[in-house]
Amino acid sequence: MTSTKPYSIAKRVVWEAYQLVRANRGAAGVDDETIAMFEQNLSGNLYKLWNRMSSGSYFPPPVKQVEIPKAKGGTRKLGIPTVSDRVAQSVVKLMIEPTLDPIFHEDSYGYRPGKSAKQAIAVTRTRCWKYDWVVEFDIKAAFDQIDHALLMKAVRRHIKESWILLYVERWLTAPFETADGANLPRTRGTPQGGVVSPILMNLFMHYAFDSWMRRTWPQSPFARYADDAVVHCRSLAEVQSVMQAIAARLGECGLTMHPEKSKIVYCKDSKRTGTYPNVQFTFLGFTFRPRAALNKHQRQRFTSFLPAVSNDALKRMRQVVRSWRVHRRTPATLDELAQQCNTTIQGWWNYYGAFYRTAMHSLFGYIDLRLLRWARRKYKGLRQHKRRSAEWLRKMKRVHPRLFVHWRVVGVSVG
């Protein structure tokens, strides 16, 4: 039996898209429908979505605008689509990713299968040893400023299915709904928080920056993660020219280099002894700067230009630890506290412990201090005795060295 639908969309793809949305969880959109509510009539909801998408009659609802506080003040506007719309966007992402991802530059690391922020840090570390200079830059409100006409030109170049083009255009222009219920029309940007937004951002940046860099500055390697990038240069003259050229290129594409978050950096180490104002930069939560290191025989100390967890990232992690309010949870056992904390600590260690591990020790010491406060409230014998409570913690580490993730990786010495 032939389908009477104008667009051929397999029901299996809609099911796969729903599985992705379910795995990513996420909040309700403007209709206040949660994933659990959507699942109460799952087959009906998925059929209705497939039916509308296949007939061309699917119109995305407004995107719920949520303002998230930034670490250094101000807010970031996130757009939260409805559960149903996230499924629809996931359908399109599943269809276009196999076509688009292979064309992207190998040094584009954000939101891509098989690519990660840790890979970007590793390649940047290696290049900082080879190149004396870095342009570090960030694009101001990149997701909000993407030019729709330029983006659709890029999409049409690679995607030929008319239904995908139709829905991408509709998502780009779907209005924001603010907390007070007002609808804000959109003429630029792709909402940060949308399922299809990251791949659209990568496609836009592929033409705005990646392939342009390859053409015009092939001698200057770079690593880009969404709107954050570093470019390596051999001389001060070159790095100044490159920074100027990037700013002009972004301007041509309707984007702005962030004035406070963009700068020229000298990769100072034992062999590079010049004096310049900027000798550090932060990229993806790691601060690159001159640091003490040991040679490969672990005997001779020297200065190398290396990444380690940034102070801002450490501050955010301490805030999370504080929010656990461990000292108030005196009914819990130490084992129960470990079970509740370890998943988060392991996640931090997996990422930030990948480079210059000792920089994480201050955080682990902070976690131990919170555990000491808990112990002094729980056990009367430790309340007025700091030395005794420190001895108790050392004993716990000796007896249960694998209880907490950070005890396993650091050992008894911290605390």
N, C-alpha and C positions, 0 to 999 in steps of 0.2 A: 504494500500500500504506500503510495507516494504522499509525502507531507504537503499540506496546503499552505504551510508557513512560508513567508517570503525569505526568511533567513534560516539556514540549517545550523542549529546548535544542538549538539548531542546532550541528552539528559545526563549521561554519565559525567560530563564536564561540570554540569551544575552541581552534581553530587560531590565531586572532588573539591569543588570550590567551597561548598558548605563545610566539608571536613577541615579545610584549611582555616576557615573563619572560626570554627569551633575550637581548634587547637590553639589559636591565637587569643581566644577569649575576647576581652575588650568590653567597653561600656556601651550602654544603650544610646541610640541617637535621638533625634527630635521626637520620635513616636514613643519614647520611653520603653520600648520593647527590648527585653534582655534576650540572650541566647536561649535561656531556659524557657522563656515564654514563646519564642519562635519555634522551639522544638515540640511544644504541645500540639501543634498541628503541622508537623514537619513536612510530610509528603504533600499536603495541600499547599503550604507556603512555597515549597520548592517548585511544585507544578505551576503555580500561578506566576512565579518569577520566570520560569522557562517559557511559558506561554507568551508572556508579554515581551520578553527579549526576542523570541523567535518571530513575533509578528511586527516588531518595530515600534510597539506602543509602550515600551518601558521608559518612563521619565523619572530620573532620580529625585527623591525628596530633598528638601534643604539639608545642609550639613550643619550639625550642632557645633557652634563655636565655643570652645573652652579655652580660657586663658591660664597657662601654666607659668608659675613664677620661674624666672631664670636664676641661676646660681649667683650671678653678679648684678642682680637688680633688674627691674623691668619684667615683662611677660612675653611668652611665646604663644601665639595663637594656634591652637590645634583644631582641626576639623574632624568631628566624629560622625561618620555616616551611619545610617540605620543598619541593623543586622542584615536585612534583606539586600540593601545596597552594597554592603561589604561582600556579600556572596556574588552579586552581579559584577562588581569590580574584580573579584577573584577569578571569575569566568574569563574575563578579558585578559587578565594578567597571565593566566594559564595558556591562553591562545597566543599572546604576543611575545612572551619571554623567550621561547625557543628561537624565534626569528631575530629579536633585537639583541639578546645578550652576546651572541657570537661577534657582533660588529663592534662591541664596546672595547675600549682601550684596555690593555692588560693591567695598567696602573690605575684603573678606576675600581675602587674596592668597596664602595657602599652599596648595601641592599642587593647583592648579587650572589647567585648560587656559587658555592666554592670559593668565595672571596670573603675576607674578614678584616676587621680593624687591626688585629694582631699582625696580619701579613703586611699591612701598610706600615706599621711601626717597624717591623723587621727590615723591610726594604729601605725605609728612610734612614734607619741607623747605619746600614751598610754604606749608603750613598753619602751620608755626612762624613764618613771616614775618607771618602774619595774626593769630595768636592768641598771647597773652603767656605762657600756661601750658600745661604738659603733665602728664598722669598717665601715667607709664610703669609698666606692670605685666607680671608674668610669673606663670603659674599653676604652682604646685608639683606636680611629677609628674603633669601633666595626663593623659597617655595612660594612666597607671596608675590614675587615680581616677574615670574616667567611670562613672557610674551606669548599669548595664545596663538597668534597668526604664525609666528616662527615655529612654535612647537608643533602645530598641526601640519605645517609644511614638512617637518622632519618625520612625523608619523606617517603621512601619506607617501613619503618616499619609500618606506619599508613595508607598510601594511596596506593590503589591497582590499580586504573584506569590508564591504560598505557598512555592515552593521557595527563593526568595531569602531570605525571612524565616526559613525553616528553617535554611539554612546560615549566615546571619549570627549567629543565636543559638548555633549550634554553634561557630563561630569565637570568639565572645566567651567561651565557657566552656571552650574547649580548654586543657588544663593546660600549664604551663611545665615543661620538663625541664631541670634544672640540670646543671652540669658533672659532678657526681658521680652523675648518673643518677636523682636523686629527682624525683618528680612533684609539682608544686605546683598545687593547684586554684585557679581564678580566679573570683572573685565580682564583681570590679570591673575596669574598664579594658579597653582594646583594645591589643594589643601594638604598641609602637613598632618598626617593621620589617615589619609585615604589610602586604600590598598594599592591602587594603580598609580598613585602619585610618585613613589620612589623610582619606578622604572621610567616614567615620563620625565622626571627630573634628570635621570641619567642620560636619557636620549637627548634632551635639550643641551646638557653640559657636554655631551660628546661632540656636538657641532660647535657650541659656543666656546669651548676651551680645549678638550682633549685632542681632537683631530687638528685644530688650529695650532696647538703647541707642536704637534708632530711635524707639521708643515713649516712653521716659521722659526721654531727654536729646537731643532732635532737634537742639538748637543746638550740640552738641559732636561734631564729626566725629572719626572714629577710623580707624586702620589696624591690622588684625590679621593676623598670620602664624602660623597654628596656635595655640600657647599664649602667644604674645608679642604685646603690643599697646601702642599709644600713643593717648591721647585728648587732644584740644585744648580749652582753656577760655579764657574772656576775663578772668576775675578770680580772685584768690586765694580768695575765699569760694566761688566756683563750683567751682574745682578741688578744694578740700577736701571739699565735699559730694559731688562726682562720685566721688572716690576711695573715700569711705566707702560710698557706694551700691553701687559695683562689688564691693567686698569682701563686702558683705552678700548681693548677688545671687549671686555665685559660691558663697558658703556655702550658700544655699538649694538650689543645684544639686549639692552634694556636692564642690565644688572649693575650693581654698585659694589666696588671693593670696600669692605668695612674699614673705615679709617683707624679705629682703635685696635682692631684685631689683625691688622696686616702690617708686616714690617720686614726689614732686611736684617739677617742674623749672620754673625761670623761664628763658624764652628771651631771655637778655640780649644786647643789641646796642648800637649807637651811640645809638639813641633810647630804649632801655629801660635806665634807669640805676639802678633799684632794687637794693638789696643783699639777697640771699637765699642760703641755704646751698647749694642745688643749682642749678647753671647748666649742667649737661650730663647727657646720658643716652646709652646705647648701645642700638641697635636693629638687628638683623640684620647685625651685624659692622661697623656704622658708628657712630662717636661724634659726636653733635650737640653743638656748643658754640660759644661766641663765637670767631670767627676773622677774621683780616685779609682784606679783600676790596677789589677795585677797582670803581669805578662803571662804568656801561656805556660811557663814553668812555675807559676804561682810564687815567684820570689821577688821580682822587682816591681816596685810601685811606680806608676806614671799617671798622667792625666789624659783621659779619653773623653770624647764628646758622646754622651750616652743618654738614653731615655730612662726615666723612672716615673713611678706614679706621681702625678702633680699634687701640689698642696690643696688645690680646689677639690680634687677627687678624694683626697684623704679627709678633708673637712666634711664632704657630703657623706662619706662612709661613717665617720664619727657621729654625725647627726642621726643616721639610721640606727646605729648601736644605741645611742641615747634614747631613741624612740621605743626601743624594746622594753625599757624600764625594768631591766633585769633585777635590780635591787628590791623591787616591789613584789617579786614573784617567789616569796619565801616558801609557799606550800610545795613548789616544784623541787624535784631532785636535780642534782648536777647533771645526771644523765638526760633528764627531760629537757633541761636548758640547752644541752649540746644538740639534741635532736631538733630543737626549734631554731637554733642559730646556724647550724652547720651548712645548710644548703646555701644560704646567703654568703657566708664566709668563703665557702668553696668557690662560688661564682666570682667573687672578688679576686681570690688567689689565682684562679685559672687565667684571668685577664691581666691584672696588674702585677702578678707574680712572675709573669713571663719574661720581664726585663728588670735587671738591677733589684733583685728580690729584697735586699736588706732595707730598702726604702719603705717596705710594708711593715717593718717591725714596730714602728711607733703606733700604728693602728692596732696591732696585736697586743701591745702593752696596754693600750687603752681598753681593749676588751677585757683583759685580765683585771684591770682596776675595777671595772664594773662587776666582775665576778667576785672580787674581794669585798666590795660593798654588800653584795648579796649575801656572802658567807657571814659577814659581821652581823647582819640583821637576822640571819637564820639561826646561828649558833651563839648562845649566850657567852660561852667561854672565849669567843674571839672579839667581842664587842669593843672592849677597851684596850685591845692589845694588837697594835699594828704589826709588831715583829712576829707575834704568834700567828696572825692571819697570813702573813707572807710565807711563813714556814708551812702552814696548811696548804697554800697554793702550790708550793714547790713539791710537797708530798703528793698531792693529787696528780701533778704532772708526771712524777716518777711512777706512781701506781697505775695510772690510766693515761699513758703517753699518747694514745690515739683517740682520746675522748672528743676533743675539739680539733677541728681541722688545723687551726693555727698552732696547736701543740705538736701535731704531727710534723709540720713543715719547719718549725723553728727549734723545737726541742725544749729542754728544761730551762735554758738560760734566761728567756724573756719572762718578766713578771717579778 
